[in-house]
Amino acid sequence: MAEERPVDIPASLVSALRGAKHVAVLTGAGVSAESGLPTFRDPMTGLWAKYRPEDLATPEAFARDPRLVWEWYEWRRGLVAAARPNPGHLALAEMERRVPRFTLLTQNVDGLHQRAGSQKVVELHGNITRSKCFEEEHPVESWPATGVPPRCPRCGSPLRPDVVWFGESLPAAAVSAAREAVETCDLFFSIGTSGMVQPAASFCHWAGARGAMVVIINPDVSNFASGSQVLVQGASGRVLPALLEKAWPGSGTIHVE
Ligand code: BV8
């Protein structure tokens, strides 16, 4: 296998991380790619090859074909259950332990940050491992194993995954936690996200406009305007442990669970 290029991490970023008072991090599907979970940009495979996630992750798709959408989420839940946190997730949990204040804003619905040990996680788009009543929105943890999708034991309406679909508002508590983090952080990371989905895609611009240092970590930095942003090209599972190691020698040797 070709020798992997060393990760190029600017010294300015290492000293900013060491001296940061409040680090805010936005993560996207790319952070879970090295755990084997397909990103939204990856073409879907098998049964789902002919669909686009944007066409399935909507209330309209569920109303049109609840069985299809429920089965898509069941397939993804299987992938999530088989996945494990990767060194990028573990490095973010370590970073949280090393800085005075840390907020992890994730667009991901796979729960891998929590499984890696991150505590201060704000789930902007919900969590695929939870289900809720379609009509009344209350969480439902168990249901009779009949019907696809299963029915709410309380009111009989279909169950749906507890995620935010396109066209749905983000949970109010998540939005206010995100706003507070963007407004008070002095270092903002945007990691493993294509920056296509609003409102999360605007967070790095708001943080930068306030004077926070904004760092983009992505194997493909071509479509990020450099300008005042610090661009670190590479996979998060390699970049983040390397960054931790430079900031706090010995902390980067993270082992997968
Ligand atoms: C909202 C949960 C107010 C579900 C998700 C018209 C009508 C209605 C709304 C809109 C509209 N036009 C625009 C909107 C707003 C809309 C939006 O942004 N649409 C986009 C498509 C234009 N947003 C919304 O609807 C949001 N709500 O705005 O509420 C409102 C309400 C009503 C009407 C109007 C406004 C809700 C958005 C939440 C949608 N739910 N997920 C589920 O998962 O099933 S979004 C879902 O897709 C993910 O959560 C994620 O956020 C997004 C995918 O983005 P990424 O995470 O960035 O992943 P992606 O694959 O794109 O990129 C991966 C990146 O990783 C790449 O850059 C790649 O290079 C990199 N990478 C790859 N490998 C690695 C790596 N990086 C690091 N390491 C590696 N190893």
py3Dmol code that shows the C-alpha trace and the ligand (Angstrom):
import py3Dmol

protein = """\
ATOM      1  CA  MET A   1       0.000   0.000   0.000  1.00  0.00           C
ATOM      2  CA  ALA A   2       1.374   3.480  -0.920  1.00  0.00           C
ATOM      3  CA  GLU A   3       3.024   5.251   2.005  1.00  0.00           C
ATOM      4  CA  GLU A   4       0.426   7.672   3.387  1.00  0.00           C
ATOM      5  CA  ARG A   5       1.529  11.321   3.152  1.00  0.00           C
ATOM      6  CA  PRO A   6       2.135  12.844   6.590  1.00  0.00           C
ATOM      7  CA  VAL A   7      -0.726  15.084   7.626  1.00  0.00           C
ATOM      8  CA  ASP A   8       0.207  18.746   7.203  1.00  0.00           C
ATOM      9  CA  ILE A   9      -1.057  20.618  10.272  1.00  0.00           C
ATOM     10  CA  PRO A  10      -0.280  24.340  10.535  1.00  0.00           C
ATOM     11  CA  ALA A  11       1.602  25.363  13.713  1.00  0.00           C
ATOM     12  CA  SER A  12      -0.888  28.231  14.092  1.00  0.00           C
ATOM     13  CA  LEU A  13      -3.679  25.691  14.509  1.00  0.00           C
ATOM     14  CA  VAL A  14      -1.759  23.685  17.118  1.00  0.00           C
ATOM     15  CA  SER A  15      -1.139  26.776  19.258  1.00  0.00           C
ATOM     16  CA  ALA A  16      -4.746  27.990  18.778  1.00  0.00           C
ATOM     17  CA  LEU A  17      -6.032  24.611  20.005  1.00  0.00           C
ATOM     18  CA  ARG A  18      -3.706  24.606  23.016  1.00  0.00           C
ATOM     19  CA  GLY A  19      -4.844  28.097  24.010  1.00  0.00           C
ATOM     20  CA  ALA A  20      -8.539  27.803  23.086  1.00  0.00           C
ATOM     21  CA  LYS A  21     -11.137  28.656  25.731  1.00  0.00           C
ATOM     22  CA  HIS A  22     -14.186  27.267  23.872  1.00  0.00           C
ATOM     23  CA  VAL A  23     -13.840  24.862  20.941  1.00  0.00           C
ATOM     24  CA  ALA A  24     -16.948  24.251  18.815  1.00  0.00           C
ATOM     25  CA  VAL A  25     -16.994  21.419  16.287  1.00  0.00           C
ATOM     26  CA  LEU A  26     -19.495  20.714  13.497  1.00  0.00           C
ATOM     27  CA  THR A  27     -19.322  17.179  12.128  1.00  0.00           C
ATOM     28  CA  GLY A  28     -20.917  15.596   9.075  1.00  0.00           C
ATOM     29  CA  ALA A  29     -21.200  12.179   7.496  1.00  0.00           C
ATOM     30  CA  GLY A  30     -17.497  12.180   6.533  1.00  0.00           C
ATOM     31  CA  VAL A  31     -16.482  11.662  10.174  1.00  0.00           C
ATOM     32  CA  SER A  32     -18.321   8.301  10.142  1.00  0.00           C
ATOM     33  CA  ALA A  33     -17.008   7.258   6.696  1.00  0.00           C
ATOM     34  CA  GLU A  34     -14.020   5.466   8.286  1.00  0.00           C
ATOM     35  CA  SER A  35     -16.483   3.540  10.441  1.00  0.00           C
ATOM     36  CA  GLY A  36     -17.886   2.121   7.211  1.00  0.00           C
ATOM     37  CA  LEU A  37     -21.044   4.253   7.097  1.00  0.00           C
ATOM     38  CA  PRO A  38     -21.811   5.657   3.625  1.00  0.00           C
ATOM     39  CA  THR A  39     -21.936   9.447   3.368  1.00  0.00           C
ATOM     40  CA  PHE A  40     -24.820  11.223   1.624  1.00  0.00           C
ATOM     41  CA  ARG A  41     -22.515  12.045  -1.297  1.00  0.00           C
ATOM     42  CA  ASP A  42     -21.598   8.373  -1.765  1.00  0.00           C
ATOM     43  CA  PRO A  43     -23.801   6.607  -4.302  1.00  0.00           C
ATOM     44  CA  MET A  44     -26.192   4.293  -2.467  1.00  0.00           C
ATOM     45  CA  THR A  45     -25.851   0.559  -3.082  1.00  0.00           C
ATOM     46  CA  GLY A  46     -28.060  -2.511  -3.520  1.00  0.00           C
ATOM     47  CA  LEU A  47     -31.772  -1.997  -2.972  1.00  0.00           C
ATOM     48  CA  TRP A  48     -31.236   1.700  -2.458  1.00  0.00           C
ATOM     49  CA  ALA A  49     -29.009   2.401  -5.485  1.00  0.00           C
ATOM     50  CA  LYS A  50     -31.873   3.972  -7.402  1.00  0.00           C
ATOM     51  CA  TYR A  51     -32.747   6.476  -4.673  1.00  0.00           C
ATOM     52  CA  ARG A  52     -31.214   9.739  -3.484  1.00  0.00           C
ATOM     53  CA  PRO A  53     -31.188  10.229   0.300  1.00  0.00           C
ATOM     54  CA  GLU A  54     -32.729  13.660  -0.170  1.00  0.00           C
ATOM     55  CA  ASP A  55     -35.714  11.918  -1.803  1.00  0.00           C
ATOM     56  CA  LEU A  56     -36.231   9.446   1.051  1.00  0.00           C
ATOM     57  CA  ALA A  57     -35.456  11.657   4.073  1.00  0.00           C
ATOM     58  CA  THR A  58     -38.626  13.775   3.751  1.00  0.00           C
ATOM     59  CA  PRO A  59     -42.115  13.733   5.305  1.00  0.00           C
ATOM     60  CA  GLU A  60     -43.552  13.570   1.784  1.00  0.00           C
ATOM     61  CA  ALA A  61     -41.633  10.359   1.009  1.00  0.00           C
ATOM     62  CA  PHE A  62     -42.879   8.810   4.248  1.00  0.00           C
ATOM     63  CA  ALA A  63     -46.475   9.841   3.547  1.00  0.00           C
ATOM     64  CA  ARG A  64     -46.171   8.460   0.017  1.00  0.00           C
ATOM     65  CA  ASP A  65     -44.548   5.151   0.942  1.00  0.00           C
ATOM     66  CA  PRO A  66     -44.074   4.629   4.709  1.00  0.00           C
ATOM     67  CA  ARG A  67     -42.929   1.002   4.240  1.00  0.00           C
ATOM     68  CA  LEU A  68     -40.121   1.998   1.819  1.00  0.00           C
ATOM     69  CA  VAL A  69     -38.852   4.785   4.069  1.00  0.00           C
ATOM     70  CA  TRP A  70     -39.086   2.680   7.238  1.00  0.00           C
ATOM     71  CA  GLU A  71     -37.144  -0.159   5.551  1.00  0.00           C
ATOM     72  CA  TRP A  72     -34.470   2.290   4.364  1.00  0.00           C
ATOM     73  CA  TYR A  73     -33.970   3.382   7.980  1.00  0.00           C
ATOM     74  CA  GLU A  74     -33.968  -0.230   9.196  1.00  0.00           C
ATOM     75  CA  TRP A  75     -31.161  -0.931   6.686  1.00  0.00           C
ATOM     76  CA  ARG A  76     -29.204   2.071   7.949  1.00  0.00           C
ATOM     77  CA  ARG A  77     -29.837   1.097  11.595  1.00  0.00           C
ATOM     78  CA  GLY A  78     -28.230  -2.276  10.787  1.00  0.00           C
ATOM     79  CA  LEU A  79     -25.159  -0.520   9.389  1.00  0.00           C
ATOM     80  CA  VAL A  80     -24.963   1.738  12.465  1.00  0.00           C
ATOM     81  CA  ALA A  81     -25.299  -1.187  14.883  1.00  0.00           C
ATOM     82  CA  ALA A  82     -22.405  -2.978  13.123  1.00  0.00           C
ATOM     83  CA  ALA A  83     -20.238   0.170  13.018  1.00  0.00           C
ATOM     84  CA  ARG A  84     -17.735   1.240  15.678  1.00  0.00           C
ATOM     85  CA  PRO A  85     -16.297   4.649  16.490  1.00  0.00           C
ATOM     86  CA  ASN A  86     -13.126   5.349  14.501  1.00  0.00           C
ATOM     87  CA  PRO A  87      -9.975   7.237  15.624  1.00  0.00           C
ATOM     88  CA  GLY A  88     -11.565  10.506  14.501  1.00  0.00           C
ATOM     89  CA  HIS A  89     -14.517  10.056  16.882  1.00  0.00           C
ATOM     90  CA  LEU A  90     -12.161   9.022  19.681  1.00  0.00           C
ATOM     91  CA  ALA A  91      -9.869  12.008  19.085  1.00  0.00           C
ATOM     92  CA  LEU A  92     -12.822  14.404  19.395  1.00  0.00           C
ATOM     93  CA  ALA A  93     -13.756  12.779  22.721  1.00  0.00           C
ATOM     94  CA  GLU A  94     -10.140  13.302  23.848  1.00  0.00           C
ATOM     95  CA  MET A  95     -10.172  16.928  22.649  1.00  0.00           C
ATOM     96  CA  GLU A  96     -13.286  17.529  24.785  1.00  0.00           C
ATOM     97  CA  ARG A  97     -11.340  16.347  27.846  1.00  0.00           C
ATOM     98  CA  ARG A  98      -8.392  18.641  27.071  1.00  0.00           C
ATOM     99  CA  VAL A  99     -10.019  22.061  26.535  1.00  0.00           C
ATOM    100  CA  PRO A 100     -11.835  24.286  29.070  1.00  0.00           C
ATOM    101  CA  ARG A 101     -15.102  24.276  27.107  1.00  0.00           C
ATOM    102  CA  PHE A 102     -16.178  22.088  24.175  1.00  0.00           C
ATOM    103  CA  THR A 103     -19.371  21.800  22.096  1.00  0.00           C
ATOM    104  CA  LEU A 104     -19.870  19.086  19.480  1.00  0.00           C
ATOM    105  CA  LEU A 105     -22.606  19.948  16.966  1.00  0.00           C
ATOM    106  CA  THR A 106     -23.273  16.899  14.826  1.00  0.00           C
ATOM    107  CA  GLN A 107     -25.377  16.508  11.699  1.00  0.00           C
ATOM    108  CA  ASN A 108     -24.887  12.757  12.021  1.00  0.00           C
ATOM    109  CA  VAL A 109     -27.688  10.570  13.314  1.00  0.00           C
ATOM    110  CA  ASP A 110     -25.554   7.481  14.072  1.00  0.00           C
ATOM    111  CA  GLY A 111     -24.720   8.102  17.752  1.00  0.00           C
ATOM    112  CA  LEU A 112     -21.045   7.211  17.190  1.00  0.00           C
ATOM    113  CA  HIS A 113     -19.772  10.355  18.939  1.00  0.00           C
ATOM    114  CA  GLN A 114     -21.535   9.325  22.154  1.00  0.00           C
ATOM    115  CA  ARG A 115     -20.250   5.747  21.782  1.00  0.00           C
ATOM    116  CA  ALA A 116     -16.720   7.194  21.459  1.00  0.00           C
ATOM    117  CA  GLY A 117     -17.123   9.003  24.796  1.00  0.00           C
ATOM    118  CA  SER A 118     -18.107  12.516  23.690  1.00  0.00           C
ATOM    119  CA  GLN A 119     -20.365  14.085  26.325  1.00  0.00           C
ATOM    120  CA  LYS A 120     -21.262  17.546  25.008  1.00  0.00           C
ATOM    121  CA  VAL A 121     -23.032  16.378  21.845  1.00  0.00           C
ATOM    122  CA  VAL A 122     -25.813  18.404  20.192  1.00  0.00           C
ATOM    123  CA  GLU A 123     -27.740  16.206  17.732  1.00  0.00           C
ATOM    124  CA  LEU A 124     -28.869  18.757  15.142  1.00  0.00           C
ATOM    125  CA  HIS A 125     -30.684  16.186  13.008  1.00  0.00           C
ATOM    126  CA  GLY A 126     -31.814  13.643  15.619  1.00  0.00           C
ATOM    127  CA  ASN A 127     -30.746  10.048  16.081  1.00  0.00           C
ATOM    128  CA  ILE A 128     -31.603   7.075  13.869  1.00  0.00           C
ATOM    129  CA  THR A 129     -31.562   4.632  16.807  1.00  0.00           C
ATOM    130  CA  ARG A 130     -34.654   6.324  18.291  1.00  0.00           C
ATOM    131  CA  SER A 131     -38.228   6.094  16.942  1.00  0.00           C
ATOM    132  CA  LYS A 132     -41.252   8.269  17.624  1.00  0.00           C
ATOM    133  CA  CYS A 133     -44.976   8.427  16.945  1.00  0.00           C
ATOM    134  CA  PHE A 134     -45.605  10.067  13.572  1.00  0.00           C
ATOM    135  CA  GLU A 135     -48.738  11.892  14.797  1.00  0.00           C
ATOM    136  CA  GLU A 136     -47.911  12.897  18.363  1.00  0.00           C
ATOM    137  CA  GLU A 137     -44.079  12.924  18.172  1.00  0.00           C
ATOM    138  CA  HIS A 138     -43.578  11.207  21.562  1.00  0.00           C
ATOM    139  CA  PRO A 139     -40.657   8.737  21.700  1.00  0.00           C
ATOM    140  CA  VAL A 140     -41.601   5.061  21.399  1.00  0.00           C
ATOM    141  CA  GLU A 141     -39.108   2.486  22.648  1.00  0.00           C
ATOM    142  CA  SER A 142     -40.947  -0.747  22.051  1.00  0.00           C
ATOM    143  CA  TRP A 143     -43.807  -1.834  19.866  1.00  0.00           C
ATOM    144  CA  PRO A 144     -45.634  -5.020  18.814  1.00  0.00           C
ATOM    145  CA  ALA A 145     -43.684  -6.694  16.008  1.00  0.00           C
ATOM    146  CA  THR A 146     -46.491  -6.327  13.502  1.00  0.00           C
ATOM    147  CA  GLY A 147     -46.668  -4.182  10.416  1.00  0.00           C
ATOM    148  CA  VAL A 148     -44.080  -2.172   8.506  1.00  0.00           C
ATOM    149  CA  PRO A 149     -43.806   0.510   9.721  1.00  0.00           C
ATOM    150  CA  PRO A 150     -44.912  -0.616  13.193  1.00  0.00           C
ATOM    151  CA  ARG A 151     -47.718   1.273  14.884  1.00  0.00           C
ATOM    152  CA  CYS A 152     -47.692   3.504  17.969  1.00  0.00           C
ATOM    153  CA  PRO A 153     -49.007   1.367  20.861  1.00  0.00           C
ATOM    154  CA  ARG A 154     -50.784   4.459  22.231  1.00  0.00           C
ATOM    155  CA  CYS A 155     -52.603   5.877  19.200  1.00  0.00           C
ATOM    156  CA  GLY A 156     -52.015   3.443  16.341  1.00  0.00           C
ATOM    157  CA  SER A 157     -50.346   5.932  14.001  1.00  0.00           C
ATOM    158  CA  PRO A 158     -47.220   4.778  12.139  1.00  0.00           C
ATOM    159  CA  LEU A 159     -43.827   5.073  13.862  1.00  0.00           C
ATOM    160  CA  ARG A 160     -41.040   7.080  12.224  1.00  0.00           C
ATOM    161  CA  PRO A 161     -37.322   7.495  12.947  1.00  0.00           C
ATOM    162  CA  ASP A 162     -36.502  10.327  15.384  1.00  0.00           C
ATOM    163  CA  VAL A 163     -34.547  12.289  12.778  1.00  0.00           C
ATOM    164  CA  VAL A 164     -35.061  15.720  11.190  1.00  0.00           C
ATOM    165  CA  TRP A 165     -36.177  15.295   7.589  1.00  0.00           C
ATOM    166  CA  PHE A 166     -35.589  17.843   4.825  1.00  0.00           C
ATOM    167  CA  GLY A 167     -38.219  20.535   5.144  1.00  0.00           C
ATOM    168  CA  GLU A 168     -38.585  19.942   8.902  1.00  0.00           C
ATOM    169  CA  SER A 169     -37.330  22.366  11.535  1.00  0.00           C
ATOM    170  CA  LEU A 170     -34.432  21.403  13.754  1.00  0.00           C
ATOM    171  CA  PRO A 171     -35.217  20.842  17.461  1.00  0.00           C
ATOM    172  CA  ALA A 172     -35.425  24.268  19.139  1.00  0.00           C
ATOM    173  CA  ALA A 173     -33.023  23.224  21.913  1.00  0.00           C
ATOM    174  CA  ALA A 174     -30.434  22.115  19.353  1.00  0.00           C
ATOM    175  CA  VAL A 175     -30.734  25.386  17.436  1.00  0.00           C
ATOM    176  CA  SER A 176     -30.240  27.505  20.572  1.00  0.00           C
ATOM    177  CA  ALA A 177     -27.291  25.360  21.728  1.00  0.00           C
ATOM    178  CA  ALA A 178     -25.729  25.698  18.284  1.00  0.00           C
ATOM    179  CA  ARG A 179     -26.294  29.453  18.194  1.00  0.00           C
ATOM    180  CA  GLU A 180     -24.715  29.866  21.645  1.00  0.00           C
ATOM    181  CA  ALA A 181     -21.686  27.759  20.657  1.00  0.00           C
ATOM    182  CA  VAL A 182     -21.172  29.634  17.378  1.00  0.00           C
ATOM    183  CA  GLU A 183     -21.430  32.973  19.202  1.00  0.00           C
ATOM    184  CA  THR A 184     -19.010  32.151  22.031  1.00  0.00           C
ATOM    185  CA  CYS A 185     -16.373  29.833  20.568  1.00  0.00           C
ATOM    186  CA  ASP A 186     -12.868  31.059  19.745  1.00  0.00           C
ATOM    187  CA  LEU A 187     -12.034  28.023  17.580  1.00  0.00           C
ATOM    188  CA  PHE A 188     -14.566  26.412  15.181  1.00  0.00           C
ATOM    189  CA  PHE A 189     -13.933  23.146  13.323  1.00  0.00           C
ATOM    190  CA  SER A 190     -16.047  21.989  10.384  1.00  0.00           C
ATOM    191  CA  ILE A 191     -15.173  18.326   9.871  1.00  0.00           C
ATOM    192  CA  GLY A 192     -16.402  15.818   7.283  1.00  0.00           C
ATOM    193  CA  THR A 193     -19.241  17.864   5.887  1.00  0.00           C
ATOM    194  CA  SER A 194     -19.884  19.074   2.366  1.00  0.00           C
ATOM    195  CA  GLY A 195     -21.582  22.168   3.767  1.00  0.00           C
ATOM    196  CA  MET A 196     -24.673  21.670   1.603  1.00  0.00           C
ATOM    197  CA  VAL A 197     -27.383  21.467   4.251  1.00  0.00           C
ATOM    198  CA  GLN A 198     -28.799  24.480   6.051  1.00  0.00           C
ATOM    199  CA  PRO A 199     -28.802  25.823   8.702  1.00  0.00           C
ATOM    200  CA  ALA A 200     -25.675  23.826   9.779  1.00  0.00           C
ATOM    201  CA  ALA A 201     -23.765  24.945   6.686  1.00  0.00           C
ATOM    202  CA  SER A 202     -23.891  28.558   7.860  1.00  0.00           C
ATOM    203  CA  PHE A 203     -22.357  27.971  11.289  1.00  0.00           C
ATOM    204  CA  CYS A 204     -18.721  28.265  10.166  1.00  0.00           C
ATOM    205  CA  HIS A 205     -19.467  31.564   8.380  1.00  0.00           C
ATOM    206  CA  TRP A 206     -21.179  33.001  11.478  1.00  0.00           C
ATOM    207  CA  ALA A 207     -18.298  31.916  13.709  1.00  0.00           C
ATOM    208  CA  GLY A 208     -15.716  33.338  11.288  1.00  0.00           C
ATOM    209  CA  ALA A 209     -17.594  36.627  10.988  1.00  0.00           C
ATOM    210  CA  ARG A 210     -17.295  37.013  14.763  1.00  0.00           C
ATOM    211  CA  GLY A 211     -13.525  36.460  14.649  1.00  0.00           C
ATOM    212  CA  ALA A 212     -13.272  32.792  15.644  1.00  0.00           C
ATOM    213  CA  MET A 213     -10.592  30.789  13.854  1.00  0.00           C
ATOM    214  CA  VAL A 214     -12.406  28.456  11.405  1.00  0.00           C
ATOM    215  CA  VAL A 215     -10.770  25.152  10.462  1.00  0.00           C
ATOM    216  CA  ILE A 216     -12.050  22.878   7.682  1.00  0.00           C
ATOM    217  CA  ILE A 217     -10.970  19.210   7.829  1.00  0.00           C
ATOM    218  CA  ASN A 218     -11.894  17.243   4.717  1.00  0.00           C
ATOM    219  CA  PRO A 219     -10.095  15.047   2.159  1.00  0.00           C
ATOM    220  CA  ASP A 220     -11.587  17.320  -0.486  1.00  0.00           C
ATOM    221  CA  VAL A 221     -10.982  20.977   0.385  1.00  0.00           C
ATOM    222  CA  SER A 222     -11.292  22.161  -3.224  1.00  0.00           C
ATOM    223  CA  ASN A 223     -14.783  23.573  -2.800  1.00  0.00           C
ATOM    224  CA  PHE A 224     -14.033  25.465   0.404  1.00  0.00           C
ATOM    225  CA  ALA A 225     -13.119  29.093   0.023  1.00  0.00           C
ATOM    226  CA  SER A 226      -9.746  29.390   1.743  1.00  0.00           C
ATOM    227  CA  GLY A 227      -9.743  33.101   2.591  1.00  0.00           C
ATOM    228  CA  SER A 228      -9.515  33.310   6.368  1.00  0.00           C
ATOM    229  CA  GLN A 229     -10.418  29.624   6.871  1.00  0.00           C
ATOM    230  CA  VAL A 230      -7.635  27.163   7.747  1.00  0.00           C
ATOM    231  CA  LEU A 231      -7.923  24.192   5.370  1.00  0.00           C
ATOM    232  CA  VAL A 232      -6.495  20.839   6.509  1.00  0.00           C
ATOM    233  CA  GLN A 233      -6.745  18.251   3.764  1.00  0.00           C
ATOM    234  CA  GLY A 234      -7.165  14.662   4.900  1.00  0.00           C
ATOM    235  CA  ALA A 235      -9.413  12.060   6.451  1.00  0.00           C
ATOM    236  CA  SER A 236     -10.636  12.953   9.924  1.00  0.00           C
ATOM    237  CA  GLY A 237      -9.531   9.557  11.254  1.00  0.00           C
ATOM    238  CA  ARG A 238      -5.934  10.541  10.426  1.00  0.00           C
ATOM    239  CA  VAL A 239      -5.954  14.330  10.855  1.00  0.00           C
ATOM    240  CA  LEU A 240      -7.585  14.489  14.289  1.00  0.00           C
ATOM    241  CA  PRO A 241      -5.252  12.040  16.094  1.00  0.00           C
ATOM    242  CA  ALA A 242      -2.282  13.798  14.464  1.00  0.00           C
ATOM    243  CA  LEU A 243      -3.573  17.202  15.619  1.00  0.00           C
ATOM    244  CA  LEU A 244      -4.130  15.932  19.182  1.00  0.00           C
ATOM    245  CA  GLU A 245      -0.622  14.438  19.218  1.00  0.00           C
ATOM    246  CA  LYS A 246       0.933  17.760  18.173  1.00  0.00           C
ATOM    247  CA  ALA A 247      -1.096  19.745  20.712  1.00  0.00           C
ATOM    248  CA  TRP A 248      -0.712  17.314  23.622  1.00  0.00           C
ATOM    249  CA  PRO A 249       2.050  14.749  22.944  1.00  0.00           C
ATOM    250  CA  GLY A 250       0.869  11.256  23.860  1.00  0.00           C
ATOM    251  CA  SER A 251      -2.822  12.100  23.487  1.00  0.00           C
ATOM    252  CA  GLY A 252      -3.002  11.215  19.807  1.00  0.00           C
ATOM    253  CA  THR A 253      -2.338   7.506  20.231  1.00  0.00           C
ATOM    254  CA  ILE A 254      -6.001   6.723  20.429  1.00  0.00           C
ATOM    255  CA  HIS A 255      -7.162   3.112  20.147  1.00  0.00           C
ATOM    256  CA  VAL A 256     -10.445   2.125  18.589  1.00  0.00           C
ATOM    257  CA  GLU A 257     -12.899   0.660  21.162  1.00  0.00           C
TER     258      GLU A 257
END
"""
ligand_1 = """\
80
BV8
C -34.740 23.553 7.878
C -31.298 13.447 9.012
C -36.290 25.250 8.373
C -32.102 12.510 8.163
C -30.588 15.237 7.505
C -36.743 23.797 0.333
C -37.735 23.317 1.169
C -37.500 23.027 2.494
C -36.245 23.232 3.029
C -35.273 23.694 2.190
C -35.489 23.999 0.862
N -34.329 24.433 0.321
C -33.354 24.417 1.257
C -33.935 23.995 2.389
C -33.284 23.830 3.639
C -32.875 22.365 3.742
C -31.572 22.161 2.973
O -30.544 22.600 3.417
N -31.656 21.484 1.812
C -30.457 21.258 1.020
C -30.530 19.867 0.374
C -30.355 22.370 -0.012
N -32.677 22.152 5.148
C -33.690 21.663 5.860
O -34.747 21.286 5.411
C -33.419 21.630 7.358
N -34.497 22.258 8.044
O -34.132 24.257 7.137
O -35.793 23.994 8.672
C -37.267 25.077 7.239
C -38.383 24.309 7.466
C -39.325 24.196 6.445
C -39.121 24.825 5.208
C -37.952 25.562 4.980
C -37.007 25.679 6.000
C -33.319 20.196 7.834
C -32.077 19.568 7.246
C -31.844 18.223 7.935
C -32.061 17.101 6.945
N -31.731 15.819 7.606
N -30.285 14.110 8.192
C -31.296 11.300 7.759
O -30.082 11.241 8.035
O -31.897 10.400 7.165
S -29.421 15.955 6.536
C -28.305 14.769 6.146
O -27.677 15.180 4.965
C -27.214 14.666 7.143
O -27.672 14.772 8.468
C -26.287 15.757 6.731
O -26.592 16.940 7.378
C -26.598 15.922 5.291
C -25.427 15.400 4.500
O -24.432 16.339 4.675
P -22.968 15.912 5.138
O -23.003 15.425 6.533
O -22.099 17.060 4.823
O -22.576 14.677 4.262
P -22.170 14.681 2.751
O -22.282 13.288 2.293
O -22.903 15.774 2.045
O -20.617 15.119 2.749
C -19.656 14.263 3.328
C -18.375 15.047 3.385
O -17.421 14.255 4.060
C -17.804 15.374 2.017
O -17.386 16.735 2.010
C -16.578 14.446 1.910
O -15.534 15.055 1.172
C -16.201 14.314 3.361
N -15.488 13.084 3.721
C -15.538 11.870 3.120
N -14.735 11.001 3.813
C -14.182 11.692 4.842
C -14.663 13.020 4.795
N -14.304 13.956 5.688
C -13.436 13.592 6.645
N -12.930 12.342 6.767
C -13.273 11.378 5.881
N -12.758 10.136 6.005
"""
view = py3Dmol.view(width=600, height=400)
view.addModel(protein, "pdb")
view.setStyle({"model": 0}, {"cartoon": {"style": "trace"}})
view.addModel(ligand_1, "xyz")
view.setStyle({"model": 1}, {"stick": {}})
view.zoomTo()
view.show()
